[in-house]
């Protein structure tokens, strides 16, 4: 069941909302929490009920281990450190088996000329997200930063449907107490208004903007055999904008849906394409993943506390792990390597005391991110090389329709011919730049909204929702990109 489906918008979400608050109004708080868990598991099972036992076993295992780690007394038979190690290894092994087994087998076959058959395992939905969340919970339990929470609160922390499938990657300390608060059991009409507004904005981003860019990105990466300069840049920019509006739209819908239940999810985006350096980008893009990598990978590796050389190694290792987390492929590894390398270069640049004009810094940062996304999107190395060859080849082709107006360009080696890019594509690119650079993002709109919902907000919400639903009627809805990770 997708956020951008009629089943979710007109059936699952309203029914879950009304039943949950009805049970709370009858002071059946435990029943309401149990219902929310069951509803979330039903939401998860909608794609494939075969995934259900995996998340249930994972949740029960981590809850038992987490409770054991949070106890003050040292274990008699098994030390806390050993128990934590077992817990982390079990989580990583589960994720590794389903997500990376075929990748490892394929590489072993390639290196040894072997014939080990691939397992062809289907990737359980959301396994990367709920695995990271629960690893963080185990580590914090070991550090004594958790309490022995109620199981239903923990189950809601793991399975809460707005953030279950593709994040944000939530932290137990910011989620589990919310399910225990009494005031969150009563309908809050300001939260409902804000929730519907943010959800509608996210829905509009996904079905009106992201899905349009998806067509052009797919044509360039997966269909075209060769790309000229303009086609290649339109292809890369289309995916850059598709990914932003797709994932940002999902996160907005998650935050909006959670607000209906008086649950505040962490902010995951803060206008990342406005960043003026790569560190700034990662403070704005997928913020909860950056937080996890910092707190549970980079800092435990030593962070920046053991000299420059060790810091550079830690940065590289952290972002290569981040690349691998996104997908089982060398293109993802290389994408992580590129970002790690960029952070190292930026760190050296800052230490040398160099400065750069803000506009130039933004231009370099945006184009680096855009070029790196090519490897993130490409299914194979050849697809990435095809797009990059087009982006940096001197084969500028101008549409034949403009030949009469700019014929003088031919003396500079510029060719005239057919381009598989429709004129409206250029307008969409310009509009996308305007939206991401000049307009407030959803986070800023939440912060600047008044305490009492206004008619202006209601009208804007209705317009966004109507336009999005009209788009859904006209074209089949698609999955979110981060469902693949």
NORJOHU-V595864 format. One record per pair of residues at least 4 apart in sequence whose ideal C-beta (glycine too) atoms are under 7 Angstrom apart, sorted by the first residue. I is the first residue (numbers start at 1). GAP is how many residues later the second one is. If there is no record, write none. Layout:
i->I gap->GAP
i->I gap->GAP
//
This chain:
i->1 gap->4
i->1 gap->6
i->1 gap->7
i->1 gap->11
i->1 gap->42
i->1 gap->45
i->2 gap->6
i->2 gap->475
i->2 gap->477
i->3 gap->5
i->3 gap->247
i->3 gap->250
i->4 gap->199
i->4 gap->202
i->4 gap->203
i->4 gap->468
i->4 gap->473
i->5 gap->4
i->5 gap->472
i->6 gap->4
i->7 gap->4
i->7 gap->5
i->8 gap->4
i->8 gap->5
i->9 gap->4
i->10 gap->4
i->11 gap->4
i->12 gap->4
i->12 gap->31
i->13 gap->4
i->13 gap->244
i->14 gap->4
i->15 gap->4
i->16 gap->4
i->16 gap->23
i->17 gap->4
i->17 gap->243
i->18 gap->4
i->19 gap->4
i->19 gap->16
i->20 gap->4
i->20 gap->12
i->20 gap->15
i->20 gap->16
i->20 gap->241
i->21 gap->4
i->21 gap->166
i->22 gap->4
i->23 gap->5
i->23 gap->8
i->23 gap->9
i->23 gap->12
i->24 gap->5
i->24 gap->8
i->24 gap->161
i->24 gap->162
i->28 gap->4
i->29 gap->4
i->29 gap->156
i->30 gap->4
i->30 gap->122
i->31 gap->4
i->32 gap->4
i->32 gap->153
i->33 gap->4
i->33 gap->119
i->33 gap->123
i->33 gap->146
i->34 gap->4
i->34 gap->118
i->35 gap->4
i->36 gap->4
i->36 gap->120
i->37 gap->4
i->37 gap->115
i->37 gap->118
i->37 gap->119
i->37 gap->122
i->38 gap->4
i->39 gap->4
i->39 gap->122
i->40 gap->4
i->40 gap->119
i->40 gap->120
i->40 gap->121
i->40 gap->124
i->41 gap->4
i->41 gap->11
i->41 gap->118
i->42 gap->4
i->43 gap->118
i->44 gap->7
i->44 gap->8
i->44 gap->11
i->44 gap->81
i->44 gap->115
i->44 gap->120
i->45 gap->4
i->45 gap->6
i->45 gap->7
i->47 gap->4
i->47 gap->78
i->51 gap->4
i->51 gap->73
i->51 gap->74
i->52 gap->4
i->53 gap->4
i->54 gap->4
i->54 gap->70
i->55 gap->4
i->55 gap->75
i->56 gap->4
i->57 gap->4
i->58 gap->4
i->58 gap->36
i->58 gap->72
i->58 gap->76
i->59 gap->4
i->59 gap->96
i->59 gap->99
i->60 gap->4
i->61 gap->4
i->61 gap->29
i->62 gap->4
i->62 gap->25
i->62 gap->72
i->62 gap->75
i->62 gap->76
i->63 gap->4
i->63 gap->88
i->63 gap->91
i->64 gap->4
i->65 gap->4
i->65 gap->18
i->65 gap->22
i->65 gap->73
i->66 gap->4
i->66 gap->71
i->66 gap->72
i->66 gap->75
i->66 gap->80
i->67 gap->81
i->68 gap->15
i->69 gap->11
i->69 gap->14
i->69 gap->15
i->69 gap->69
i->69 gap->72
i->69 gap->73
i->70 gap->71
i->70 gap->76
i->70 gap->77
i->70 gap->78
i->74 gap->5
i->74 gap->6
i->75 gap->4
i->75 gap->5
i->75 gap->8
i->78 gap->4
i->78 gap->5
i->79 gap->4
i->80 gap->4
i->80 gap->62
i->81 gap->4
i->82 gap->4
i->83 gap->4
i->84 gap->4
i->84 gap->54
i->84 gap->58
i->85 gap->4
i->86 gap->4
i->87 gap->4
i->87 gap->51
i->88 gap->4
i->88 gap->47
i->88 gap->50
i->89 gap->4
i->90 gap->4
i->91 gap->4
i->91 gap->40
i->91 gap->43
i->91 gap->44
i->92 gap->4
i->93 gap->4
i->94 gap->4
i->94 gap->37
i->95 gap->4
i->95 gap->32
i->95 gap->33
i->95 gap->36
i->96 gap->4
i->96 gap->5
i->97 gap->4
i->98 gap->23
i->98 gap->25
i->98 gap->26
i->98 gap->29
i->99 gap->24
i->99 gap->28
i->99 gap->29
i->99 gap->229
i->100 gap->4
i->100 gap->228
i->101 gap->4
i->101 gap->18
i->101 gap->20
i->102 gap->4
i->102 gap->16
i->102 gap->17
i->102 gap->18
i->102 gap->19
i->103 gap->4
i->103 gap->225
i->103 gap->226
i->104 gap->4
i->105 gap->4
i->105 gap->11
i->105 gap->13
i->106 gap->4
i->106 gap->12
i->107 gap->4
i->108 gap->4
i->108 gap->6
i->108 gap->8
i->109 gap->5
i->109 gap->6
i->109 gap->7
i->123 gap->4
i->125 gap->40
i->125 gap->358
i->126 gap->4
i->126 gap->38
i->126 gap->39
i->126 gap->40
i->127 gap->4
i->128 gap->4
i->128 gap->197
i->128 gap->357
i->129 gap->4
i->129 gap->37
i->129 gap->38
i->129 gap->40
i->130 gap->4
i->130 gap->28
i->131 gap->4
i->132 gap->4
i->132 gap->37
i->132 gap->160
i->133 gap->4
i->133 gap->25
i->133 gap->36
i->133 gap->37
i->134 gap->4
i->134 gap->24
i->135 gap->4
i->135 gap->161
i->136 gap->4
i->136 gap->35
i->136 gap->156
i->136 gap->160
i->137 gap->4
i->137 gap->9
i->137 gap->35
i->138 gap->4
i->139 gap->4
i->139 gap->157
i->140 gap->5
i->140 gap->6
i->140 gap->32
i->141 gap->5
i->146 gap->26
i->149 gap->4
i->149 gap->5
i->149 gap->27
i->151 gap->4
i->152 gap->4
i->153 gap->4
i->153 gap->23
i->153 gap->26
i->153 gap->27
i->154 gap->4
i->154 gap->22
i->155 gap->4
i->156 gap->4
i->156 gap->23
i->157 gap->15
i->157 gap->18
i->157 gap->19
i->159 gap->5
i->160 gap->4
i->160 gap->103
i->162 gap->92
i->162 gap->95
i->162 gap->96
i->162 gap->103
i->163 gap->4
i->163 gap->5
i->163 gap->7
i->163 gap->91
i->163 gap->95
i->163 gap->102
i->165 gap->318
i->166 gap->84
i->166 gap->314
i->166 gap->316
i->166 gap->317
i->167 gap->101
i->167 gap->121
i->168 gap->83
i->168 gap->86
i->168 gap->97
i->168 gap->98
i->168 gap->100
i->168 gap->120
i->169 gap->119
i->169 gap->120
i->169 gap->123
i->170 gap->4
i->170 gap->5
i->170 gap->95
i->170 gap->96
i->170 gap->118
i->171 gap->4
i->172 gap->4
i->174 gap->92
i->176 gap->4
i->177 gap->4
i->178 gap->6
i->178 gap->85
i->178 gap->86
i->184 gap->78
i->184 gap->79
i->187 gap->5
i->188 gap->4
i->188 gap->74
i->189 gap->4
i->190 gap->4
i->190 gap->261
i->190 gap->262
i->190 gap->263
i->191 gap->4
i->191 gap->68
i->191 gap->69
i->191 gap->71
i->192 gap->4
i->192 gap->68
i->193 gap->4
i->193 gap->260
i->193 gap->264
i->194 gap->4
i->194 gap->65
i->194 gap->252
i->194 gap->255
i->195 gap->4
i->195 gap->61
i->195 gap->62
i->195 gap->64
i->195 gap->65
i->196 gap->4
i->196 gap->60
i->196 gap->265
i->197 gap->4
i->197 gap->260
i->197 gap->264
i->198 gap->4
i->198 gap->54
i->198 gap->57
i->198 gap->58
i->198 gap->61
i->198 gap->244
i->198 gap->248
i->199 gap->4
i->199 gap->53
i->199 gap->54
i->199 gap->57
i->199 gap->58
i->200 gap->4
i->200 gap->261
i->200 gap->264
i->200 gap->265
i->200 gap->268
i->201 gap->4
i->201 gap->51
i->201 gap->241
i->201 gap->263
i->202 gap->4
i->202 gap->47
i->202 gap->48
i->202 gap->49
i->202 gap->50
i->202 gap->51
i->202 gap->54
i->203 gap->4
i->203 gap->46
i->203 gap->50
i->203 gap->262
i->203 gap->265
i->204 gap->4
i->204 gap->260
i->204 gap->263
i->204 gap->264
i->205 gap->4
i->205 gap->5
i->205 gap->40
i->205 gap->43
i->205 gap->44
i->205 gap->47
i->206 gap->4
i->206 gap->5
i->206 gap->39
i->206 gap->40
i->206 gap->43
i->206 gap->44
i->207 gap->4
i->207 gap->261
i->207 gap->264
i->207 gap->265
i->207 gap->270
i->208 gap->4
i->208 gap->259
i->208 gap->260
i->208 gap->263
i->209 gap->4
i->209 gap->36
i->210 gap->4
i->210 gap->32
i->210 gap->35
i->210 gap->36
i->210 gap->39
i->211 gap->264
i->211 gap->267
i->212 gap->216
i->213 gap->4
i->213 gap->25
i->213 gap->28
i->213 gap->29
i->213 gap->32
i->214 gap->4
i->214 gap->28
i->214 gap->264
i->215 gap->4
i->216 gap->4
i->216 gap->18
i->216 gap->19
i->216 gap->22
i->216 gap->209
i->217 gap->4
i->217 gap->18
i->217 gap->21
i->217 gap->22
i->217 gap->25
i->217 gap->160
i->218 gap->4
i->218 gap->5
i->219 gap->4
i->219 gap->5
i->220 gap->4
i->220 gap->7
i->220 gap->11
i->220 gap->15
i->220 gap->18
i->220 gap->167
i->221 gap->14
i->221 gap->156
i->221 gap->157
i->221 gap->162
i->221 gap->166
i->224 gap->7
i->224 gap->196
i->226 gap->160
i->227 gap->4
i->227 gap->5
i->227 gap->8
i->227 gap->159
i->227 gap->160
i->227 gap->163
i->228 gap->4
i->228 gap->162
i->228 gap->167
i->228 gap->169
i->229 gap->4
i->229 gap->161
i->229 gap->164
i->229 gap->166
i->229 gap->167
i->229 gap->168
i->230 gap->4
i->230 gap->166
i->230 gap->167
i->230 gap->189
i->230 gap->191
i->231 gap->4
i->231 gap->159
i->231 gap->188
i->231 gap->189
i->231 gap->190
i->232 gap->4
i->232 gap->155
i->232 gap->158
i->232 gap->159
i->233 gap->4
i->233 gap->158
i->234 gap->4
i->234 gap->187
i->234 gap->191
i->234 gap->195
i->235 gap->4
i->235 gap->152
i->236 gap->4
i->236 gap->134
i->236 gap->137
i->236 gap->138
i->236 gap->151
i->236 gap->155
i->237 gap->4
i->237 gap->133
i->237 gap->192
i->238 gap->4
i->239 gap->4
i->239 gap->134
i->239 gap->138
i->240 gap->4
i->240 gap->130
i->240 gap->133
i->241 gap->4
i->241 gap->191
i->242 gap->4
i->243 gap->4
i->243 gap->130
i->243 gap->238
i->244 gap->4
i->244 gap->29
i->244 gap->192
i->245 gap->4
i->246 gap->4
i->246 gap->234
i->246 gap->235
i->247 gap->4
i->247 gap->234
i->247 gap->235
i->248 gap->4
i->248 gap->21
i->249 gap->4
i->250 gap->4
i->250 gap->230
i->250 gap->232
i->251 gap->4
i->251 gap->17
i->251 gap->18
i->252 gap->4
i->252 gap->190
i->253 gap->4
i->254 gap->4
i->254 gap->11
i->255 gap->4
i->255 gap->10
i->258 gap->5
i->258 gap->6
i->258 gap->7
i->259 gap->5
i->266 gap->22
i->267 gap->20
i->267 gap->176
i->268 gap->18
i->268 gap->19
i->268 gap->20
i->269 gap->15
i->269 gap->16
i->269 gap->18
i->269 gap->172
i->270 gap->14
i->270 gap->17
i->270 gap->171
i->270 gap->173
i->271 gap->13
i->271 gap->165
i->271 gap->170
i->272 gap->9
i->272 gap->12
i->272 gap->13
i->273 gap->93
i->273 gap->163
i->274 gap->163
i->275 gap->5
i->275 gap->6
i->275 gap->9
i->275 gap->90
i->276 gap->4
i->276 gap->82
i->276 gap->85
i->276 gap->86
i->276 gap->89
i->277 gap->69
i->277 gap->84
i->277 gap->88
i->278 gap->4
i->278 gap->61
i->278 gap->64
i->278 gap->65
i->278 gap->68
i->278 gap->87
i->278 gap->90
i->279 gap->4
i->279 gap->64
i->279 gap->67
i->280 gap->4
i->281 gap->4
i->281 gap->84
i->281 gap->88
i->282 gap->8
i->283 gap->7
i->286 gap->4
i->287 gap->4
i->288 gap->4
i->289 gap->4
i->289 gap->33
i->290 gap->4
i->291 gap->4
i->292 gap->4
i->293 gap->4
i->293 gap->5
i->293 gap->25
i->293 gap->29
i->294 gap->4
i->294 gap->5
i->295 gap->4
i->296 gap->4
i->297 gap->4
i->297 gap->21
i->297 gap->24
i->298 gap->5
i->298 gap->16
i->298 gap->20
i->299 gap->4
i->301 gap->13
i->301 gap->16
i->302 gap->4
i->302 gap->8
i->302 gap->12
i->303 gap->11
i->304 gap->7
i->306 gap->4
i->307 gap->4
i->308 gap->4
i->309 gap->4
i->310 gap->4
i->311 gap->4
i->312 gap->4
i->312 gap->32
i->313 gap->4
i->314 gap->4
i->315 gap->4
i->315 gap->25
i->315 gap->28
i->315 gap->29
i->316 gap->4
i->316 gap->24
i->316 gap->28
i->317 gap->4
i->318 gap->4
i->318 gap->22
i->319 gap->4
i->319 gap->17
i->319 gap->20
i->319 gap->21
i->319 gap->24
i->320 gap->4
i->320 gap->13
i->320 gap->16
i->320 gap->17
i->320 gap->20
i->321 gap->4
i->322 gap->14
i->323 gap->9
i->323 gap->10
i->323 gap->12
i->323 gap->13
i->323 gap->14
i->324 gap->8
i->324 gap->9
i->324 gap->12
i->326 gap->6
i->326 gap->159
i->327 gap->5
i->327 gap->158
i->330 gap->4
i->331 gap->4
i->331 gap->44
i->331 gap->45
i->331 gap->47
i->331 gap->50
i->331 gap->53
i->332 gap->4
i->332 gap->44
i->333 gap->4
i->334 gap->4
i->334 gap->41
i->335 gap->4
i->335 gap->37
i->335 gap->40
i->335 gap->41
i->336 gap->4
i->337 gap->4
i->338 gap->4
i->338 gap->34
i->339 gap->4
i->339 gap->33
i->340 gap->4
i->341 gap->4
i->342 gap->4
i->342 gap->26
i->343 gap->4
i->344 gap->4
i->345 gap->4
i->346 gap->4
i->347 gap->4
i->348 gap->4
i->349 gap->5
i->356 gap->4
i->356 gap->5
i->357 gap->4
i->358 gap->4
i->359 gap->4
i->360 gap->4
i->361 gap->4
i->362 gap->4
i->363 gap->4
i->364 gap->4
i->365 gap->4
i->366 gap->4
i->367 gap->4
i->368 gap->4
i->369 gap->4
i->372 gap->4
i->373 gap->4
i->374 gap->4
i->374 gap->10
i->374 gap->13
i->374 gap->14
i->375 gap->9
i->378 gap->5
i->378 gap->6
i->379 gap->4
i->381 gap->4
i->382 gap->4
i->383 gap->4
i->384 gap->4
i->385 gap->4
i->386 gap->4
i->387 gap->4
i->388 gap->4
i->389 gap->4
i->396 gap->18
i->397 gap->18
i->397 gap->20
i->397 gap->22
i->398 gap->4
i->398 gap->8
i->398 gap->11
i->398 gap->16
i->398 gap->18
i->399 gap->20
i->400 gap->16
i->400 gap->17
i->400 gap->18
i->402 gap->4
i->403 gap->4
i->403 gap->13
i->409 gap->5
i->410 gap->4
i->410 gap->6
i->421 gap->4
i->424 gap->4
i->425 gap->4
i->426 gap->4
i->427 gap->4
i->428 gap->4
i->429 gap->4
i->430 gap->4
i->431 gap->4
i->432 gap->4
i->433 gap->4
i->434 gap->4
i->435 gap->4
i->440 gap->4
i->440 gap->5
i->442 gap->4
i->443 gap->4
i->444 gap->4
i->445 gap->4
i->449 gap->8
i->450 gap->4
i->453 gap->4
i->453 gap->5
i->455 gap->4
i->456 gap->4
i->457 gap->4
i->458 gap->4
i->459 gap->4
i->460 gap->4
i->461 gap->4
i->462 gap->4
i->463 gap->4
i->464 gap->4
i->465 gap->4
i->466 gap->4
i->467 gap->4
i->468 gap->4
i->469 gap->4
i->470 gap->4
i->471 gap->4
i->472 gap->5
i->479 gap->4
//
